Amino acid sequence: MRSSDAAQTAKKQPRWGMVIDLTKCVGCDTCTVSCKAENRTPPGVSYNVLLELEDGIFPNVKRVNIPRPCMQCDKAPCVQVCPVRASYKADNGIVVIDYDRCIGCRYCISACPYGARSYDDGASYEQEMLGYNDVQAPEYGKKRGPCRNGKIPEGVVRKCSFCFHRLERGEEPACVETCIGDARYFGDLNDPNSVVSKLAASPRAYRLKEDQGTEPRVIYLR
């Protein structure tokens, strides 16, 4: 492909991003549960967790709920440290993991400043959920191995992918679709007319650990 063609293709690709309004988040954990159900994550692995922080100085203290998916960093340290290039940025900018390449070294877990990655040690809900292992995990829309029964990732690192498989179908991530407080917005940050683009430019907007220089695509509104 010529450089001009590659540049034209890059322009057409959306720059997916998520905005989370913390004033609307009610701490219900619906995002955590819907993410787990959608991605069929094993025991001990949650792509989308809810952090509870205290803000202020006593007696003027308040609780703040901070949902934490993968930040999908533009300068992702997890990609930089992967010795086998299993972690990489897809054409749409989402940081994904190639389970065929991942050797489970967990360097990326140590490198991620957000704690957004988990190691899959092979634990299963098969005892509690009949047929759990018979359904393929939907991530990235393709089978990847080596996997238990050829279907479920094991011995690899896993993380949120903005529900990559749903985006391929023209749908929003499960956490966005199910948020009962309408606290999450998802769309193309390159589109100046998109809701996420306008919210990202708000004076209320900020990113977690901006001093790390990771340039995350998850933006929060104070």
C-alpha positions in Angstrom: 0.0 0.0 0.0 1.3 3.4 -0.9 1.9 5.9 1.9 -0.8 8.2 0.6 -3.3 5.3 0.6 -2.2 4.3 4.1 -2.7 7.9 5.3 -6.2 8.0 3.7 -7.2 4.7 5.4 -5.9 6.0 8.8 -8.1 9.1 8.4 -11.2 7.0 7.8 -10.6 4.9 10.9 -12.5 6.2 14.0 -10.5 7.1 17.1 -12.7 5.4 19.6 -12.9 7.0 23.0 -15.1 6.9 26.2 -16.2 9.7 28.4 -17.5 8.9 32.0 -19.4 11.6 33.9 -18.6 11.0 37.5 -21.5 13.2 38.7 -23.9 10.7 37.1 -22.2 7.5 38.3 -24.3 6.0 41.1 -21.8 3.2 41.9 -24.3 0.4 41.0 -21.7 -1.9 39.5 -23.9 -2.6 36.5 -21.0 -1.9 34.2 -18.9 -4.5 36.0 -21.6 -7.1 35.8 -22.6 -6.5 32.2 -19.0 -6.5 31.1 -18.4 -9.8 32.9 -21.5 -11.4 31.3 -20.7 -10.1 27.8 -17.0 -11.1 27.8 -17.5 -14.3 29.9 -14.5 -13.5 32.1 -13.4 -16.2 34.5 -13.2 -16.0 38.3 -10.9 -13.2 39.5 -10.9 -11.4 36.1 -12.9 -8.2 35.7 -12.2 -5.9 32.8 -14.4 -3.1 34.3 -14.2 -2.4 38.0 -15.6 0.4 40.2 -13.1 2.2 42.5 -14.4 4.1 45.5 -12.3 7.1 46.6 -12.6 9.7 49.3 -12.2 13.3 48.1 -11.7 16.3 50.3 -10.5 17.0 53.9 -12.5 16.1 57.0 -15.2 17.1 57.7 -15.8 18.1 54.1 -15.4 14.7 52.6 -17.3 13.0 49.9 -17.3 9.6 48.2 -16.4 9.5 44.5 -17.1 6.5 42.3 -14.6 6.0 39.5 -15.3 3.2 37.0 -12.1 1.9 35.5 -12.0 0.1 32.2 -8.8 -0.2 30.1 -7.7 3.3 29.3 -6.8 2.3 25.6 -3.7 4.6 25.9 -2.3 6.2 22.7 1.1 5.7 24.2 0.5 2.4 25.9 3.3 1.1 28.1 1.9 -2.4 27.9 2.5 -2.4 24.2 6.0 -1.1 24.7 7.2 -3.8 27.1 5.6 -6.9 25.5 8.6 -9.1 24.4 6.6 -11.0 21.8 4.4 -8.2 20.5 1.2 -9.8 21.6 -0.1 -6.5 22.8 -0.6 -4.0 20.0 -2.8 -1.2 18.8 -5.4 -2.3 16.2 -6.2 -0.1 13.2 -9.0 1.5 15.2 -6.6 2.4 17.9 -7.8 0.0 20.5 -5.1 -1.9 22.4 -5.7 -5.6 21.9 -4.0 -8.8 22.9 -3.1 -11.6 20.4 -3.7 -14.8 22.4 -1.7 -16.8 19.9 1.4 -14.8 20.7 0.9 -14.1 24.5 3.3 -16.2 26.6 1.8 -15.1 29.9 5.0 -13.3 31.1 2.9 -10.6 32.7 5.3 -7.7 31.9 2.4 -5.8 30.6 0.5 -6.2 34.0 3.5 -4.6 35.8 3.8 -1.8 33.2 0.1 -0.7 33.2 -0.2 2.2 35.6 -4.0 1.6 35.9 -4.1 -2.0 37.0 -6.3 -2.8 34.0 -4.9 -6.2 33.1 -5.4 -9.6 34.6 -3.8 -13.0 34.2 -6.1 -15.9 33.3 -4.9 -18.9 35.3 -7.6 -21.2 33.9 -10.2 -20.9 36.7 -13.7 -21.5 35.5 -17.3 -21.2 36.4 -18.1 -24.6 35.0 -19.1 -26.0 38.4 -21.6 -23.2 39.0 -22.7 -22.7 35.4 -23.4 -25.7 33.3 -21.9 -25.4 29.8 -19.8 -22.4 30.7 -16.8 -23.8 28.8 -18.8 -24.7 25.8 -19.3 -21.1 24.6 -16.4 -19.2 22.9 -15.3 -16.0 24.5 -16.3 -13.3 22.0 -13.2 -11.1 22.2 -12.0 -9.7 18.9 -14.5 -11.9 17.0 -12.2 -14.8 16.4 -10.9 -18.1 18.0 -7.4 -17.8 19.4 -5.3 -20.6 20.9 -4.0 -22.5 22.6 -7.2 -22.4 24.6 -9.0 -24.9 26.8 -11.2 -27.0 24.5 -10.1 -24.6 21.7 -12.5 -22.0 22.9 -11.5 -20.2 26.1 -8.2 -18.2 26.7 -6.0 -19.7 29.4 -2.5 -18.9 30.6 -2.6 -15.4 28.9 -3.2 -11.9 30.0 -6.7 -10.4 29.4 -8.3 -6.9 29.5 -11.0 -4.7 28.3 -11.2 -4.1 24.6 -14.1 -1.6 24.5 -16.1 -4.7 23.5 -14.2 -4.9 20.2 -16.6 -7.6 18.9 -19.6 -5.4 19.5 -18.0 -2.4 17.7 -17.5 -4.6 14.7 -21.2 -5.1 14.7 -21.9 -1.4 15.0 -22.9 -1.6 18.7 -21.7 0.2 21.7 -19.6 -1.5 24.5 -21.8 -3.4 26.9 -21.0 -1.1 29.8 -22.2 1.9 27.9 -25.4 0.3 26.8 -26.3 -0.9 30.3 -25.3 2.1 32.4 -28.4 3.0 34.3 -27.2 6.5 35.2 -26.3 7.3 31.5 -22.9 8.2 32.8 -21.0 6.7 29.9 -20.6 8.1 26.4 -18.8 6.4 23.5 -17.8 7.5 20.1 -15.2 8.9 17.7 -12.9 11.4 19.2 -11.8 12.5 15.8 -15.3 13.6 14.9 -15.7 17.2 16.2 -19.5 16.8 16.1 -19.6 13.6 18.2 -20.8 13.8 21.8 -17.5 12.3 23.2 -15.4 14.8 21.3 -17.4 17.8 22.7 -17.4 16.4 26.2 -13.7 15.7 26.0 -13.2 19.4 25.4 -15.2 20.4 28.4 -13.5 22.2 31.3 -14.7 19.4 33.5 -12.7 16.8 31.6 -9.6 15.2 32.9 -7.7 11.9 32.5 -6.3 9.6 35.2 -2.6 9.8 35.9 -2.0 12.3 33.1 1.6 12.8 34.4 2.4 9.3 33.2 2.2 10.5 29.5 0.1 7.6 28.4 -2.5 9.7 26.7 -5.5 7.6 27.7 -8.7 7.6 25.6 -11.0 7.3 28.6 -11.9 10.8 29.8 -13.6 11.6 33.0 -15.9 14.6 33.8 -15.6 16.0 37.4 
